[in-house]
Amino acid sequence: MSPSVFGCSLLLIFGAPAAHLRAQVTCSFVIEGRVIDEHDRTPLAYAELRLLETGIAASADGSGRFRMEGVCAGNWTIRVVHAGCEPMTQQVVVQGDTRINLYLEHHLEQLRELEVVRARPDENVGQAHDELEKHDVERNSGRTLAEMLATIPGVNTLSSGPTIGKPVIHGLSGNRVLTLNQGIRQEDQQWGTEHAPNLDSFSSDRITVVKGAASVQYGSDALGGVVITEPVELPREGGVSGEVRGFGLLNGRGGGGNAALQGGVKGLRGMGWRIQGSGRYAGDIAAPDYVLSNTGMRETGASASMGYRDHRWNASVFYSYFGRELGILRASHIGNLTDLNNAIESGKPWYVEDFTYDIDVPRQEVQHHLVKAEAGYAVNDRDRIVVTYGYQADERQEYDIRRGGRSDTPAIDLFLSTHTADAVLKHWIGEHVHGKVGVNGAYQENINLPGTGIRPLIPNYRKRTGGVFLLEHFPLSSKVEMEAGARLEGTRLEVAKYTFDDVLITPRHDFTNSAFTVGANWTVKDSVRLRFNFGTAYRPPHVSELYSEGLHHGAAAIERGDDQLTSERSVKGTIDLEAMWFGGRLRADITIYADRIGNYMYLRPDGVELTIRGAFPVFQYVATDALLHGLDATLQGRLTKGISLRNRTSLVRGRDLSQDNWLFQMPSDRTENALVFELPQAGAWRGIEISVASQFVFTQTRVPADLDFTDPPGTYHLLGFSASAARTMGKSELRIGLQASNLLNTTYRDYMDRFRYYVDARGLDINLWIRWSFGKGSS
């Protein structure tokens, strides 16, 4: 069956119920907000909420946030339960998507009157941010983390073939996008363009993307934004619950799954535990016309956590392991300059074999361990101190095609260990001003393990970092809330390397940086909100940018550093509009931004070079002054009850101000239109959602002249489809779904793929997934 016929068949099979949607009553509204202490404005963590008439339930997270989905229009009764208090009920009127805060007078032994008021944000004031909820992660379970995040406007993927991707936020990636894994800065050789984040997305229920300079709270590297994987909240009472997820992939003939168990300790309220394990396995990915040989992958992940909390104390420990083995596209390693030019000009890979699950050289293996310990103490009814320690051990091995039977000896063998410590005081000043003050410290050591027989790509080094920050929130009126903060940080980098004359040198680099932020959130009216943010961020050069010298096997490129580089400094402004009109039938979320970066460091193409291991493109780290600006937009209109149309558009422009030229490797303009069908109930099934998406990615015409090895790829169009539904079976829930991408099996290449010189991108792919949850609170 041809891909186009197959795609039409899917639409007929899953689209048939959509014909009946006009006659159904929609129950697709959302109630979201926070539970907050009326007295001191602190979030009331872990409150439990339920609509008594429908049974829809939600639990507030550690920041007091909650979200109820699938709510019908009408008058409902919300029941709220919080630790140490009597339950309380309150009426709420729902006429569309409703964003509220629930303010209540909270004492240790009682709850007083509950009041529904206008939403008042107290985190990320002025900054645009988006979330992938648990169901979003489920639907994308067969994708990499970067591909999941690329469903958010303003986020793209910088890839090295079909299985390696890094998130790009507002045109920035790598060391300019900070990842917080369970609240700990992720440290895993993220400087490499083909070094995907080493974390297991199954270990989190929610992923948040903060789009904007965020160095004040999070430190260096947060120029483009922050990716935050939220820890799963532990149970507080006895009883065991869990879930099992599985998925199968057509392209790559692979699949994977995840299993988790969690529970409380009977007789010890507040104590909870959770264990989780996952795995993925796939063979060679296929383009529409040929196999992308040696692109198989293996992943394993596991985590365990335990914690205790009451009204005064909380403490928790967390451990996770993540392992990955990836094949590097064989066609990206070429023996001589003539073959390299031929491969680029012919448009077809020089190396193609039949499909296999085997992974051969070139390949990479990574192992990442994370240990976290955290404790918090409420000093009084208004102030709380939280102390966090983290340790990470990351080993990366890259294998190349080597002579003399040495291909099983790694050409790169790096071990990176990182210790981090943070202490944060969340406090109140008077009746209205609240915020946090904190100190952070980190010690990191990178070692090239002996035995490779090759000069290291990056040298051994030690890095010490210390910082202090202050961030305060204060309302100017009932509709306007401000945020302001500042940070001071110092970094010392000590390097040990041998020159080409085998002389040991130990250069030292010291960097001192500061940052500030000012933000505002203006609730113009209940359905319109504006955010403004203006701030600075910084990033000291990574050792790879200073001292890289040689072949980077995973990137199939020669990279060279410059030890005279200094810190990047960013000045960025954003304006974000969130609005609803016509009773919530039309919604808009629009962000515009401009980012001026001094000493912007990037890899600039610098010809090709023939080595004893083959011919490879050469990239040189250089610095310039840059200006990036753009727009992200999401527009959603409800056409009828149960049918809506959604558009997501991203535009970014990058200029090299020093050279008066375009910046290299900026994302192309892209837009996606989706038709979404929602059916609240059909027999025993509920929460039925079907969508058809059409994405256009346009040719990147804003490129520096005569710099790249070939012209940017042309415009392409991809068609996608997804469907999902759930049903309750006793005390368990079954949720199933199907997601298809590139339904027409379109041949294309993406400008942000480093391997676009050699091969086409992934062809038709279908992901069938299932989740079964059981026990208390299964949903």
Number of C-alpha atoms within 10 A of each C-alpha: 6 8 16 14 12 13 21 13 12 18 17 12 9 17 16 11 15 17 9 10 18 13 10 14 14 20 19 18 18 18 18 19 21 25 29 23 18 18 14 20 19 21 21 24 20 23 21 19 24 19 20 13 10 12 10 15 19 21 20 22 21 16 16 21 20 23 18 18 16 18 22 19 17 10 12 18 15 18 16 23 17 21 19 14 15 12 15 17 16 15 14 17 12 16 14 20 21 22 17 20 22 22 24 20 16 20 14 12 10 14 19 15 12 18 16 15 12 18 18 21 18 21 12 17 22 26 25 24 18 14 16 18 14 13 13 16 20 24 22 19 27 24 17 20 23 20 21 23 28 17 15 21 25 24 25 28 23 27 26 24 25 22 22 25 24 26 27 25 29 31 24 21 24 23 21 24 28 28 26 18 23 22 15 22 21 22 24 25 21 20 17 15 21 23 21 23 22 24 26 23 21 24 24 19 18 19 23 17 22 21 24 29 33 28 30 27 22 20 26 27 25 29 31 28 28 25 25 22 25 19 18 15 18 21 25 22 17 18 14 18 20 20 20 18 21 21 23 22 20 16 19 23 19 21 21 20 21 21 19 20 18 23 22 23 17 13 9 12 16 21 23 25 22 22 19 20 21 22 20 20 20 24 24 27 29 23 21 18 13 18 23 30 26 27 29 28 26 19 20 20 24 21 21 19 21 20 22 21 18 15 15 13 16 17 18 19 18 20 19 22 21 21 20 20 19 25 27 33 31 23 21 28 24 21 15 16 17 10 14 22 16 14 20 17 13 11 13 17 21 18 17 15 12 9 19 17 19 14 20 21 19 26 24 25 19 21 21 24 21 22 20 20 18 19 18 19 18 17 14 9 15 15 18 18 18 18 17 20 18 23 21 23 19 22 21 20 20 25 24 25 20 16 9 5 8 14 15 14 17 26 26 26 22 23 20 21 19 22 17 19 19 19 19 19 20 20 21 20 13 8 10 12 16 22 20 19 19 19 18 19 18 19 17 19 17 20 18 20 15 12 11 17 11 12 16 23 23 24 20 21 20 19 19 17 19 19 22 21 23 19 20 21 23 18 17 12 9 10 16 18 21 23 23 20 20 20 24 18 22 17 20 17 20 17 19 14 18 14 8 8 6 8 8 11 11 11 12 13 16 13 15 15 19 20 24 22 24 20 22 24 24 22 21 12 11 15 17 15 18 21 23 21 25 22 23 26 28 27 23 23 23 18 22 20 26 19 20 22 19 18 24 23 23 26 23 26 21 24 25 25 22 18 16 12 18 21 18 23 21 26 20 24 23 24 20 23 17 17 20 20 12 11 11 18 16 17 20 19 19 20 25 17 21 21 24 20 23 20 20 21 21 16 18 19 18 17 14 17 14 14 14 9 15 16 23 26 19 20 18 19 21 18 22 17 19 23 20 20 19 19 21 21 20 20 17 21 19 17 13 14 18 22 20 18 19 19 19 21 20 24 19 21 19 24 22 19 16 12 12 11 15 19 21 19 23 23 29 22 19 21 19 20 19 19 19 22 22 26 26 20 17 13 6 9 16 18 18 20 20 23 22 19 19 17 19 16 19 18 18 19 13 18 18 16 10 8 13 15 15 12 15 20 17 14 17 16 17 19 21 20 23 22 23 23 21 21 20 17 12 8 13 18 18 20 22 20 20 21 22 21 20 23 21 20 20 21 17 20 20 25 24 21 20 19 21 22 26 26 24 26 20 26 23 22 20 20 22 21 24 21 20 21 23 20 18 17 16 15 20
